[in-house]
C-alpha cells in the first residue's frame, strides 16, 4: 500500500515536482432562479437511464437507477448531489467492447440542475491540465450550490434525452 505523501515524495525523486495553480469553482448559498426541474432523466440507451429527483428537504437531487434508489457502496446511503451537471460532447465508440471516448476539450452545451432549478450552460476546457468551467449563455461563470456535484457526460448524437418536469 502507499499514501499520498509517499506518492508525492516519489514524484519529487523522479523530478515531477511542480507548483500547481488552482482556481476552484464558485459556490454560494444564494439561489439562482431557473426553470423548475424536480425530475431529471438521462437516457444513455441500452436501458441505462438514471433519474434524479429533487429532494427539497435535503437540498439535493437523489439518483435512481432501474427504478430503484441508487446507493453509495461504502456508506449505504442514497447517492445525492446538490448540483447535477449534464455535459454534451462528441463521442465515439473505440473498440468492439463498446468503450466510448468523449472529446472534452474545447466547449459545448451543458445544463446545470441546482436548487430544483434548471439552467442552460456552456462548458469550456482549454487544455488537458485545465479545469472544466461552466458559464451561463451570456458567459458569466456558473455559481454552484454548496454540496456535492455530479457530472453526467452524454454524447451529442444518439438516443440521449434529458427531460425536466415541474412535478414528481
Backbone bond lengths (Angstrom), bond angles and torsions (degrees), N, CA, C in turn:
res aa  C-N    CA-C-N  psi(-1)  N-CA   C-N-CA  omega(-1)  CA-C   N-CA-C  phi
1 X - - - 1.457 - - 1.523 109.61 -
2 X 1.315 115.24 164.20 1.454 119.86 179.19 1.520 108.98 -138.66
3 X 1.309 115.00 -177.14 1.461 121.64 178.02 1.521 108.05 -139.23
4 X 1.308 115.90 165.96 1.459 120.24 177.11 1.519 110.47 -59.48
5 X 1.325 116.87 -41.70 1.466 120.37 -179.47 1.523 111.13 -61.06
6 X 1.344 117.13 -43.61 1.465 120.41 179.55 1.521 111.54 -66.82
7 X 1.332 117.09 -38.71 1.461 120.10 177.23 1.526 111.23 -63.36
8 X 1.322 116.00 -44.09 1.477 119.34 178.11 1.525 111.33 -63.11
9 X 1.326 117.10 -41.92 1.462 120.67 178.78 1.532 110.39 -61.56
10 X 1.305 117.06 -41.08 1.473 120.63 178.39 1.528 110.14 -66.28
11 X 1.327 116.93 -39.28 1.467 120.18 176.77 1.514 111.65 -60.72
12 X 1.322 117.72 -43.83 1.471 122.12 177.38 1.524 109.61 -61.85
13 X 1.341 117.28 -43.82 1.463 121.30 179.94 1.526 111.40 -61.29
14 X 1.321 116.82 -29.13 1.472 120.69 -179.77 1.529 112.67 -94.40
15 X 1.322 116.54 4.23 1.459 120.31 176.93 1.510 114.89 84.53
16 X 1.337 118.10 20.38 1.458 121.63 -178.74 1.520 113.33 -94.37
17 X 1.307 118.10 5.83 1.455 120.23 -176.81 1.526 109.94 -66.39
18 X 1.303 115.54 132.52 1.458 121.03 175.10 1.513 108.91 -158.31
19 X 1.289 115.82 151.11 1.454 122.21 178.09 1.523 107.61 -85.72
20 X 1.320 117.32 126.25 1.451 121.55 -179.97 1.520 110.57 -96.00
21 X 1.311 114.81 136.19 1.465 120.18 172.55 1.519 106.49 -100.19
22 X 1.301 115.58 127.76 1.449 119.85 -174.88 1.516 109.38 -134.74
23 X 1.305 116.36 126.60 1.456 122.14 177.07 1.528 107.29 -118.47
24 X 1.329 118.15 106.59 1.468 120.98 -173.71 1.528 112.90 -70.57
25 X 1.335 114.76 164.94 1.452 120.27 171.92 1.518 109.10 -64.59
26 X 1.325 116.62 162.16 1.454 122.13 179.13 1.529 109.98 -94.50
27 X 1.338 115.99 134.30 1.457 122.26 178.52 1.522 109.05 -125.80
28 X 1.341 115.56 151.22 1.461 120.15 -178.44 1.518 109.70 -152.79
29 X 1.325 115.18 159.47 1.460 121.08 173.30 1.532 110.92 -90.87
30 X 1.322 116.68 -9.88 1.458 121.44 179.18 1.522 110.18 -72.05
31 X 1.319 116.85 146.02 1.460 121.55 179.07 1.525 108.41 -98.52
32 X 1.332 115.70 123.85 1.457 122.12 175.89 1.522 107.88 -94.45
33 X 1.318 117.23 128.02 1.458 120.91 -175.52 1.521 111.41 -78.98
34 X 1.316 115.51 138.58 1.456 123.74 176.52 1.515 107.90 -146.38
35 X 1.323 116.30 -165.15 1.460 120.79 176.83 1.525 109.49 -74.16
36 X 1.348 118.43 140.71 1.463 119.75 178.16 1.526 110.83 -57.74
37 X 1.308 117.02 136.23 1.466 121.88 179.87 1.525 108.89 -149.42
38 X 1.323 115.47 86.90 1.456 118.61 -179.65 1.524 112.35 -91.45
39 X 1.336 117.05 -15.66 1.456 121.48 176.84 1.516 109.11 -136.83
40 X 1.307 115.18 133.36 1.454 121.90 179.64 1.519 107.66 -129.22
41 X 1.329 116.77 122.49 1.461 121.14 176.62 1.514 109.71 -115.76
42 X 1.321 117.22 133.99 1.461 121.83 178.83 1.520 107.06 -121.44
43 X 1.340 116.57 115.10 1.459 121.17 -177.70 1.521 109.76 -100.34
44 X 1.334 115.71 106.10 1.461 120.73 179.00 1.524 111.17 -86.69
45 X 1.316 118.72 -5.34 1.453 122.51 -176.35 1.522 110.60 88.29
46 X 1.340 115.93 172.98 1.463 123.18 179.40 1.526 111.23 51.04
47 X 1.314 117.52 40.82 1.474 126.58 178.32 1.525 114.44 63.83
48 X 1.313 117.79 14.48 1.463 120.53 176.56 1.519 107.66 -99.73
49 X 1.321 116.55 100.21 1.460 121.42 -174.83 1.523 110.39 -142.29
50 X 1.323 117.65 80.12 1.462 118.86 177.85 1.529 111.37 -64.83
51 X 1.314 114.97 156.37 1.465 121.67 179.41 1.521 107.78 -132.00
52 X 1.309 115.40 143.66 1.461 122.49 177.08 1.520 108.10 -120.02
53 X 1.324 117.25 127.29 1.470 122.57 178.02 1.517 109.26 -115.47
54 X 1.304 115.52 132.07 1.460 121.67 -179.16 1.522 110.04 -71.07
55 X 1.322 116.14 128.69 1.466 123.52 177.26 1.530 107.34 -116.00
56 X 1.340 118.32 94.27 1.464 119.99 -175.62 1.529 113.65 -63.29
57 X 1.324 118.00 -27.88 1.468 120.49 179.81 1.529 111.57 -63.64
58 X 1.331 116.53 -31.54 1.461 120.97 179.98 1.525 113.06 -110.07
59 X 1.330 116.91 4.66 1.465 122.60 179.71 1.530 110.84 50.85
60 X 1.341 115.94 48.67 1.462 120.13 -177.65 1.524 110.49 -154.32
61 X 1.322 114.62 155.67 1.453 121.73 169.97 1.524 107.52 -89.31
62 X 1.350 116.93 136.69 1.459 122.95 -179.45 1.531 107.45 -109.37
63 X 1.337 116.38 134.09 1.466 122.07 -173.02 1.529 111.58 -95.21
64 X 1.336 115.33 132.26 1.454 121.47 171.47 1.530 107.86 -118.39
65 X 1.328 114.64 154.91 1.458 121.28 179.85 1.522 107.46 -144.18
66 X 1.327 118.41 131.61 1.462 122.96 -179.01 1.532 111.22 54.86
67 X 1.331 116.34 35.30 1.452 121.71 176.54 1.515 115.96 79.90
68 X 1.324 117.80 3.62 1.468 120.83 -179.14 1.524 110.05 -124.33
69 X 1.308 114.74 149.47 1.454 120.69 175.93 1.529 109.23 -56.83
70 X 1.319 117.41 129.52 1.456 120.55 177.95 1.521 108.57 -88.03
71 X 1.327 116.05 132.14 1.462 120.95 -174.25 1.512 111.68 -114.70
72 X 1.326 114.30 148.87 1.454 122.12 175.22 1.527 108.21 -68.15
73 X 1.323 117.11 128.47 1.449 120.98 -177.77 1.509 114.09 -66.30
74 X 1.304 117.61 -22.29 1.463 121.31 -178.94 1.528 111.68 -89.45
75 X 1.338 115.41 -53.88 1.472 119.14 -174.11 1.523 113.15 -88.82
76 X 1.331 117.22 -23.56 1.456 120.81 -175.88 1.517 113.16 83.64
77 X 1.333 117.16 -8.90 1.457 121.25 178.93 1.518 111.54 -76.46
78 X 1.327 117.12 165.28 1.463 119.51 179.30 1.533 111.07 -66.88
79 X 1.329 115.23 147.49 1.461 119.46 173.38 1.524 106.58 -76.04
80 X 1.316 116.31 122.43 1.459 121.94 -177.55 1.522 109.23 -141.69
81 X 1.329 116.01 148.90 1.459 120.95 179.57 1.520 109.69 -144.31
82 X 1.316 116.15 139.52 1.462 121.40 176.66 1.523 111.11 -70.78
83 X 1.324 115.70 -30.30 1.465 122.60 -179.94 1.522 108.38 -129.10
84 X 1.329 116.40 132.86 1.461 121.31 171.19 1.521 106.07 -121.11
85 X 1.321 115.24 124.76 1.463 121.23 179.54 1.519 107.92 -111.19
86 X 1.321 117.67 130.81 1.454 121.97 173.89 1.525 107.06 -111.09
87 X 1.329 115.14 113.31 1.461 123.14 -178.72 1.519 108.21 -102.91
88 X 1.332 117.98 128.83 1.461 122.43 175.17 1.523 108.34 -101.78
89 X 1.340 116.36 132.52 1.460 120.19 -177.37 1.526 110.04 -149.46
90 X 1.330 115.46 157.59 1.458 120.46 173.53 1.518 108.67 -60.76
91 X 1.326 116.03 139.55 1.456 120.96 -178.35 1.517 109.10 -140.06
92 X 1.326 115.26 150.96 1.454 119.24 174.05 1.516 110.26 -145.70
93 X 1.330 115.30 142.69 1.455 121.37 175.08 1.519 106.51 -78.01
94 X 1.337 116.84 129.59 1.469 119.76 -171.79 1.523 114.76 -111.07
95 X 1.340 117.79 -3.60 1.464 117.89 177.53 1.523 110.06 -157.64
96 X 1.324 115.57 175.66 1.462 120.89 -176.57 1.528 112.94 -70.28
97 X 1.317 117.84 -14.24 1.469 121.22 176.73 1.521 112.38 -82.77
98 X 1.328 116.87 -8.41 1.461 120.87 178.71 1.515 115.29 89.44
99 X 1.332 117.74 13.35 1.470 120.13 177.42 1.525 109.70 -61.95
100 X 1.315 115.51 137.03 1.460 122.01 -176.80 1.518 109.33 -113.70
101 X 1.318 115.69 134.52 1.458 121.32 172.06 1.521 107.98 -110.43
102 X 1.333 115.59 133.42 1.460 122.06 178.45 1.517 109.67 -104.70
103 X 1.330 116.24 141.05 1.459 121.55 175.06 1.523 107.21 -90.14
104 X 1.328 115.93 101.77 1.461 121.01 -175.54 1.523 112.37 -109.52
105 X 1.318 116.98 26.13 1.466 121.90 170.71 1.513 107.98 -108.01
106 X 1.301 116.45 142.24 1.461 120.77 -177.85 1.516 109.61 106.48
107 X 1.339 115.29 -132.89 1.460 119.20 178.96 1.510 110.22 -152.29
108 X 1.323 115.73 163.51 1.452 120.98 179.78 1.511 111.46 -172.59
109 X 1.320 114.54 -174.25 1.464 122.24 -177.01 1.525 110.41 -78.01
110 X 1.325 115.07 144.75 1.459 121.36 175.36 1.522 108.73 -147.84
111 X 1.312 115.21 164.68 1.458 121.80 172.45 1.518 107.21 -134.06
112 X 1.321 115.03 138.91 1.459 122.11 178.25 1.519 107.89 -114.35
113 X 1.332 115.38 126.56 1.455 122.35 177.43 1.515 107.15 -113.58
114 X 1.321 115.50 120.05 1.459 121.18 -174.06 1.519 108.74 -156.48
115 X 1.323 117.25 140.01 1.464 121.84 178.84 1.523 112.79 55.19
116 X 1.342 117.24 33.63 1.458 120.96 179.69 1.516 113.21 71.85
117 X 1.322 117.17 17.58 1.460 122.84 -176.86 1.533 109.92 -125.50
118 X 1.327 116.24 150.07 1.467 122.30 176.20 1.517 109.29 -108.34
119 X 1.319 115.46 138.62 1.464 121.85 179.59 1.523 109.09 -132.47
120 X 1.320 116.53 128.02 1.468 119.97 172.60 1.520 107.77 -69.74
121 X 1.317 116.59 146.18 1.462 120.58 -176.94 1.522 110.57 -150.96
122 X 1.300 114.36 170.16 1.459 123.92 174.53 1.518 106.43 -125.58
123 X 1.338 117.11 129.49 1.466 119.60 174.79 1.525 107.83 -96.54
124 X 1.314 115.03 150.57 1.468 120.26 179.83 1.526 109.10 -148.00
125 X 1.326 115.45 131.99 1.462 121.91 174.68 1.525 107.06 -139.80
126 X 1.337 115.62 117.53 1.456 120.03 -172.17 1.525 113.91 -82.29
127 X 1.334 118.36 -32.91 1.464 120.54 -179.86 1.521 109.49 -153.87
128 X 1.342 116.42 167.50 1.464 120.87 -175.85 1.527 113.04 -60.03
129 X 1.315 117.76 -29.51 1.456 120.81 179.86 1.509 113.65 -85.95
130 X 1.316 116.82 -7.01 1.458 120.68 -175.94 1.518 112.96 -87.54
131 X 1.301 114.54 165.99 1.460 122.56 177.78 1.528 108.66 -90.76
132 X 1.313 116.49 138.09 1.461 119.84 173.85 1.523 107.81 -71.15
133 X 1.307 115.86 130.64 1.471 122.02 179.89 1.515 109.43 -114.92
134 X 1.320 116.20 150.02 1.453 122.85 175.03 1.518 108.77 -113.01
135 X 1.332 114.33 139.38 1.462 121.02 -179.92 1.521 110.03 -131.11
136 X 1.314 115.82 151.27 1.456 121.23 172.58 1.531 107.31 -70.78
137 X 1.344 117.81 165.89 1.467 119.40 178.55 1.535 113.85 -57.05
138 X 1.344 117.34 -23.47 1.473 119.68 176.88 1.537 111.29 -96.71
139 X 1.334 116.51 19.83 1.469 125.95 172.81 1.530 115.19 64.90
140 X 1.338 116.47 31.31 1.458 120.41 169.04 1.529 106.64 -90.36
141 X 1.342 117.32 135.99 1.457 119.05 -178.56 1.527 110.58 -62.59
142 X 1.328 116.00 135.08 1.465 121.80 -178.42 1.523 110.42 -64.94
143 X 1.321 114.76 146.48 1.455 121.99 175.23 1.524 106.49 -117.09
144 X 1.331 116.48 127.34 1.453 123.13 -174.55 1.526 111.24 -99.55
145 X 1.331 115.14 153.70 1.462 120.00 171.59 1.528 107.94 -69.30
146 X 1.308 116.57 146.92 1.469 119.75 177.55 1.530 109.24 -64.92
147 X 1.311 115.50 139.23 1.456 120.53 179.44 1.514 111.17 130.97
148 X 1.320 115.48 -167.38 1.458 121.38 -178.18 1.524 111.04 -73.02
149 X 1.339 114.78 148.90 1.459 121.80 177.64 1.519 108.59 -126.30
150 X 1.334 116.96 131.15 1.460 123.57 178.87 1.522 107.20 -115.57
151 X 1.325 117.10 135.63 1.464 121.68 179.21 1.518 109.39 -115.75
152 X 1.327 116.21 122.88 1.461 123.26 172.73 1.532 106.20 -101.09
153 X 1.333 117.88 126.31 1.464 121.86 177.68 1.519 107.20 -108.61
154 X 1.320 116.43 122.25 1.457 122.17 -176.51 1.521 110.26 -124.09
155 X 1.349 116.73 151.17 1.470 119.59 179.52 1.529 111.78 -72.39
156 X 1.336 115.41 152.14 1.461 120.48 176.88 1.522 111.59 -65.60
157 X 1.318 116.23 -39.10 1.460 120.32 -178.34 1.519 109.82 -108.36
158 X 1.300 116.02 168.22 1.462 119.80 178.43 1.510 111.31 108.16
159 X 1.326 116.04 -159.11 1.460 120.88 -172.29 1.526 113.45 -97.67
160 X 1.291 117.37 15.87 1.460 119.60 -178.93 1.526 110.36 -70.48
161 X 1.328 116.25 128.25 1.459 121.01 176.63 1.518 108.95 -131.43
162 X 1.293 114.56 148.10 1.462 120.45 176.96 1.520 106.38 -123.13
163 X 1.320 116.09 124.40 1.462 119.23 -179.53 1.518 108.70 -119.42
164 X 1.302 114.89 141.86 1.462 121.43 178.10 1.515 107.36 -126.71
165 X 1.322 116.41 135.40 1.454 120.42 175.23 1.507 108.70 -131.70
166 X 1.313 115.16 158.50 1.458 119.03 179.14 1.525 111.50 -99.45
167 X 1.343 116.25 5.78 1.459 119.11 176.03 1.524 109.37 -132.04
168 X 1.311 116.93 156.57 1.475 121.30 -176.92 1.482 112.25 -83.92
